[in-house]
Amino acid sequence: MSDQISRPDLEVVRPILTFVDLIAFSGNSDATRRRFRAATGISLSRMGIDTIDALTDGAHSVGALATVLDVDLTQVSRQIAALRAAGLVQKTRSVDDRRSVDIALTEYGLDALRSWNASYQEQMRQPLDTWQVEEVETFEEFLTTTVERLEPFLVRQGSSEPLLRDRATRIAVRTSPTRTAVDRCLDAIVALVDLVGRAHFDSALRSAGVPLTELEYLVLNDIHALAPTTVGQVTERLDRAQSAVSRAVLTLETDHLIRRTPDRDRRVRSLTSTEKGAKTIEHIRSSRLTDLVAVYADVPTPTFSRYAELTDTYLRELLVDADTAARRYL
């Protein structure tokens, strides 16, 4: 399939992949935690933020939260304990089974979530305020198309029903006559952020034929972009458990994708990507570009070029004020 696609086509789709990566990499970094603290004054781990975000549409059982967050019960139980201690969530009786207990947001938790969402949406909205109505409407059309076409490829197993339900709600909101073009476009941006936020890189890695897990890919990408670095620095930037990052580093080193070299004081070993690691990252990106072109294969070239042009403009304006953690890999 890639032999039939010309380089100009791949270049046209590149801004779209960059937009997806901006969302994905910022969601897998310490950027989310810092932005949440700035918006709410509350310090939470990234998983803590993900947990209260998962409760936006109502109470859930611990098991349901574990499924949505794609973690085990022990991890989600620890998060719930920390969030209860902070006054953000509470236990309630299940509506379906009075013998069971669900987890729900408190009023304090709801206020924090509203402040967080308002802050994030304001950042996403700012570039649109200077656009012409036609530009905003075309960008909304592209984003809506993107969510519909990428959902089958990006959605996590077990999350398709909530996404489809949320999308139906979003469509109803977007078609409301009281919504401005910018409001509707912002809804479409939030829908894409929601989709990418629930996605894994696993499908892209499988498509590229690369035997890495999502975390291993994130670690490799981090080391390649910011080398020389250390396990501790990678752990802090990705906001993951150091034990998990250390295991990923060991795998990458065994596969000759990264190397460790003693630092000047020889107590710390610096991490850098190898030539094989750099080629692996470029192969994954090229494969993802090719897959994106295939997703939009039936879209007329002039239309698609316009989509890409608007995406590139939006990104340049968004990145002016973006958190450095969100853009450091792009």
C-alpha positions in Angstrom: 0.0 0.0 0.0 2.8 2.5 0.9 4.4 2.1 -2.6 1.2 3.5 -4.2 1.3 6.7 -2.0 3.5 9.6 -3.1 5.6 11.7 -0.7 3.6 14.9 -1.3 0.5 13.0 0.0 2.5 12.0 3.1 3.6 15.6 3.6 0.0 16.8 3.4 -1.1 14.4 6.2 1.9 15.2 8.4 0.2 18.2 10.3 -2.7 15.9 11.2 -0.3 13.3 12.7 1.5 16.1 14.6 -1.9 17.2 16.1 -2.7 13.7 17.2 0.8 13.3 18.7 0.5 16.6 20.5 -2.6 15.3 22.3 -1.2 11.8 22.9 2.3 12.8 24.2 1.0 15.6 26.4 -1.5 13.1 27.9 1.4 10.8 28.6 3.6 13.3 30.4 3.8 15.5 33.4 2.1 18.3 31.4 -1.4 17.2 32.4 -0.5 17.2 36.1 1.0 20.7 35.9 -1.9 22.1 34.0 -4.4 20.6 36.4 -2.6 22.1 39.4 -2.5 25.5 37.7 -6.2 25.4 36.9 -7.5 24.0 40.2 -4.8 24.6 42.8 -4.9 20.8 43.5 -1.9 18.5 43.1 -2.9 15.1 41.7 -1.1 12.3 39.9 -1.9 11.9 36.2 -3.9 8.7 37.1 -5.8 10.6 39.8 -6.8 13.2 37.2 -7.8 10.4 34.8 -9.9 8.8 37.6 -12.0 11.9 38.4 -12.3 12.5 34.6 -13.7 9.0 34.2 -16.4 9.9 36.8 -17.7 12.9 34.7 -20.8 11.1 33.5 -21.7 9.6 36.9 -20.8 7.1 39.5 -18.9 3.9 38.7 -18.0 0.7 40.5 -14.3 0.1 41.3 -14.3 -2.6 38.7 -15.8 -0.4 36.0 -13.2 2.3 36.8 -10.4 -0.3 36.5 -11.7 -1.2 33.0 -12.0 2.3 31.8 -8.6 3.3 33.1 -7.0 0.0 31.9 -5.4 -0.7 35.2 -5.7 -3.4 37.9 -8.1 -3.2 40.9 -5.2 -2.6 43.3 -4.0 0.5 41.4 -7.5 2.0 41.1 -8.3 1.3 44.8 -5.1 3.3 45.8 -6.2 6.2 43.6 -9.7 6.2 45.1 -8.3 6.2 48.6 -6.1 9.2 47.8 -9.0 11.0 46.1 -11.3 10.4 49.1 -8.7 11.7 51.4 -8.6 14.9 49.3 -12.4 15.2 49.4 -12.8 14.8 45.6 -14.7 11.5 45.5 -17.1 9.6 47.8 -18.6 6.2 48.1 -22.3 5.9 47.3 -24.8 3.0 47.1 -25.2 1.5 43.6 -28.5 2.4 41.9 -28.5 -1.0 40.3 -27.6 -3.1 43.4 -28.0 -1.5 46.8 -25.6 -4.1 48.2 -22.8 -2.7 46.1 -20.8 0.5 46.4 -20.0 3.0 43.6 -17.6 5.9 43.5 -18.9 9.4 42.6 -17.5 12.9 42.6 -18.2 15.2 45.5 -19.3 18.8 44.9 -15.6 19.8 45.5 -14.6 17.2 42.9 -17.1 18.5 40.4 -15.9 22.1 40.9 -12.3 21.0 40.4 -13.3 19.2 37.2 -15.2 22.2 35.9 -12.3 24.5 36.5 -9.9 22.0 34.8 -12.1 21.6 31.8 -12.7 25.3 31.4 -9.0 26.0 31.6 -8.2 23.4 29.0 -11.0 24.4 26.6 -10.0 28.1 26.8 -6.5 27.1 25.7 -7.9 25.1 22.8 -10.3 27.9 21.9 -7.9 30.8 21.7 -6.5 30.2 18.1 -10.1 29.9 16.8 -11.1 33.4 18.0 -9.2 35.1 15.2 -10.4 32.8 12.3 -13.0 33.5 9.7 -16.3 31.6 10.1 -15.6 29.6 6.9 -12.2 28.5 8.3 -13.8 27.4 11.7 -16.6 25.5 10.0 -14.2 23.7 7.6 -11.9 22.8 10.6 -14.9 21.5 12.5 -15.9 19.4 9.5 -12.4 17.9 9.4 -12.3 17.2 13.1 -15.7 15.5 13.1 -14.6 13.4 10.1 -11.4 12.5 11.9 -13.1 11.3 15.1 -15.5 9.1 13.1 -12.7 7.6 10.9 -10.1 7.1 13.6 -12.3 5.7 16.3 -12.3 2.1 15.0 -8.5 2.2 15.0 -7.7 4.1 18.2 -10.4 3.1 20.7 -9.4 0.9 23.6 -11.1 -2.4 23.9 -14.2 -2.1 26.1 -14.5 1.6 25.6 -16.5 1.7 22.3 -20.0 2.0 23.8 -19.2 5.0 26.0 -17.5 6.8 23.1 -20.4 6.1 20.8 -22.9 7.4 23.4 -20.8 10.5 24.0 -20.5 11.1 20.3 -24.3 11.0 19.9 -24.6 13.6 22.7 -21.9 15.8 21.1 -23.7 15.7 17.7 -26.9 16.8 19.4 -25.1 19.7 21.1 -23.3 20.7 17.9 -26.5 21.0 15.9 -28.1 23.3 18.5 -28.9 26.6 16.9 -27.6 28.5 20.0 -24.1 27.3 19.4 -21.6 29.5 17.5 -19.3 28.1 14.9 -16.4 28.4 17.4 -18.4 26.6 20.0 -19.1 23.7 17.7 -15.5 23.5 16.5 -14.3 23.5 20.1 -16.7 20.6 20.8 -15.1 18.7 17.9 -11.6 19.4 19.3 -12.7 18.1 22.7 -14.1 15.0 21.0 -10.7 14.3 19.3 -8.9 14.9 22.5 -11.3 12.5 24.2 -10.7 9.9 21.5 -6.9 10.1 21.5 -6.9 10.3 25.3 -8.6 6.9 25.5 -6.4 5.3 22.8 -3.2 3.2 22.9 -0.3 3.3 20.6 -0.6 -0.5 20.5 -2.5 -0.6 17.2 0.0 1.7 15.5 2.9 -0.3 16.7 1.3 -3.5 15.5 0.6 -1.9 12.1 4.3 -0.9 11.9 5.4 -4.4 12.8 7.3 -3.2 15.8 7.3 -5.5 18.9 7.1 -2.8 21.5 4.6 -2.0 24.2 3.1 1.5 24.4 5.3 2.4 27.4 8.4 1.1 25.7 7.6 3.2 22.7 7.0 6.3 24.9 10.3 5.7 26.8 12.2 5.2 23.5 10.7 8.4 22.0 11.5 10.4 25.2 15.1 9.2 25.3 15.6 9.9 21.6 14.2 13.4 21.8 15.9 14.5 25.1 19.1 12.5 25.3 21.4 12.3 27.1 19.0 11.6 30.0 18.5 9.3 32.9 15.9 6.8 34.1 14.8 9.2 36.9 14.3 12.0 34.4 12.3 9.9 32.0 10.2 8.7 34.9 9.5 12.2 36.0 8.6 13.4 32.5 6.3 10.5 31.7 4.8 10.6 35.1 5.0 6.8 35.4 6.2 4.4 38.1 10.0 4.2 38.1 9.9 0.4 38.3 7.8 0.2 35.0 10.1 2.7 33.3 13.2 0.7 34.4 11.7 -2.5 32.9 11.0 -0.7 29.6 14.6 0.7 29.6 16.0 -2.8 30.1 13.9 -4.2 27.2 15.0 -1.3 24.9 18.7 -1.9 25.9 18.4 -5.6 25.3 16.9 -4.9 21.8 19.8 -2.4 21.1 17.4 0.5 20.7 19.1 2.5 23.4 22.5 2.5 25.1 23.7 3.3 28.6 27.0 5.1 29.2 28.6 6.2 32.5 28.2 9.9 33.3 31.2 12.0 34.4 30.9 11.0 38.0 30.2 7.4 37.0 27.4 7.1 39.5 24.7 7.8 36.9 24.4 6.1 33.5 23.1 8.3 30.7 20.6 7.0 28.2 20.8 7.7 24.5 19.1 6.2 21.5 21.1 4.1 19.1 21.0 4.3 15.3 18.6 1.3 15.4 16.4 3.2 17.9 16.3 6.3 15.7 15.4 4.2 12.6 12.7 2.4 14.6 11.1 5.8 15.6 11.2 7.0 12.0 9.7 3.7 10.7 6.8 3.9 13.2 6.1 7.5 12.2 6.3 6.7 8.5 3.9 3.8 9.0 1.4 5.9 10.9 1.5 8.6 8.1 0.8 5.9 5.5 -2.1 4.5 7.6 -3.5 8.0 7.9 -3.4 8.5 4.2 -5.3 5.3 3.7 -8.0 6.4 6.3 -8.6 9.6 4.2 -8.1 7.9 0.8 -11.6 8.8 -0.5 -11.4 12.5 0.5 -10.7 14.7 -2.6 -7.1 16.1 -2.6 -8.1 19.8 -2.6 -10.4 19.2 0.4 -7.8 17.2 2.3 -5.1 19.8 1.5 -7.4 22.5 3.0 -7.9 20.3 6.1 -4.1 20.0 6.5 -3.5 23.7 6.0 -6.0 24.6 8.7 -4.5 22.0 11.0 -1.0 23.3 10.5 -2.2 26.9 11.2 -4.1 25.8 14.3 -1.1 23.9 15.6 1.3 26.8 15.1 -1.0 29.2 17.0 -1.7 26.6 19.7 2.0 25.8 20.3 2.8 29.5 21.0 1.4 29.1 24.5 1.6 25.3 24.9 3.2 23.6 27.8 6.8 22.7 26.9 6.1 19.1 28.0 3.4 18.9 25.4 5.6 19.9 22.5 9.0 18.6 23.4 8.7 15.5 21.2 7.2 17.1 18.1 
